[in-house]
Amino acid sequence: MRIQPVTPAIADSLGLDKAKGALITDVDGDGPAAAAGMQAGDVVVSFDGKPVERSRQLPRLVAGAPTGKEVPLTLWREGREMPLKVTIGVLDPQKLVAARPPEPEAEPAAAVTALGLSLARVTPQLRERYRLGATVSGVVVTGVASDAPAAEQGVTPGDIVAMVGRDAVTTPEEVIEKIAAARQAQHRSVLLRLERKGTGRYIAVPVEQG
């Protein structure tokens, strides 16, 4: 699996009491994490009885566990803690890191003014323009306002918004609906799962109130 740090904004969007744990961005379909039921968007808050306060602790804890051992861990999922057990496989340190590749350009689309983004459905033309793989699904970012919170977090045209919170999205309208729901619920930020060149990561973007 791949992980990233939990920032205060991400913690707030997930309902965590503070920034802690390791946020899972991707789970290999044939690995021990998937077999145990772990999912992208989960936060690992303890491993083998030890609290995970920072994401960088998790690779060391996993590396210190014997291969083949069944280890208890605690996830934060949908606002509550969830216990699981995972059988330790051979550790590939490269799969415990979050990566970020490059960019492309823009094209008119539905605007999410609360986030400063322009979004579009995935079309054959956009697949070609942004060099998106045949299996990529989600909503394409086609424009980012220079002063938008999303721009500050490195969102660029060509990125894919795959999920809002824990819900997959395939149209700009779905993203707009979920942002509106977050505003109505008085959330200060919303969690987006972004994908770029096959690598996923999460960001928490402030939602304008009013």
Sequence and secondary structure as in RCSB ss.txt:
>XXXX:A:sequence
MRIQPVTPAIADSLGLDKAKGALITDVDGDGPAAAAGMQAGDVVVSFDGKPVERSRQLPRLVAGAPTGKEVPLTL
WREGREMPLKVTIGVLDPQKLVAARPPEPEAEPAAAVTALGLSLARVTPQLRERYRLGATVSGVVVTGVASDAPA
AEQGVTPGDIVAMVGRDAVTTPEEVIEKIAAARQAQHRSVLLRLERKGTGRYIAVPVEQG
>XXXX:A:secstr
 EEEE  HHHHHHHT SSS SEEEEE  TTSHHHHHT  TT EEEEETTEE  STTHHHHHHHTS TT EEEEEE
EETTEEEEEEEE     GGGGS            EEETTTTEEEEE  HHHHHHTT  TT  SEEEEEE TTSHH
HHTT  TT EEEEETTEE  SHHHHHHHHHHHHHTT SEEEEEEEETTEEEEEEEE    
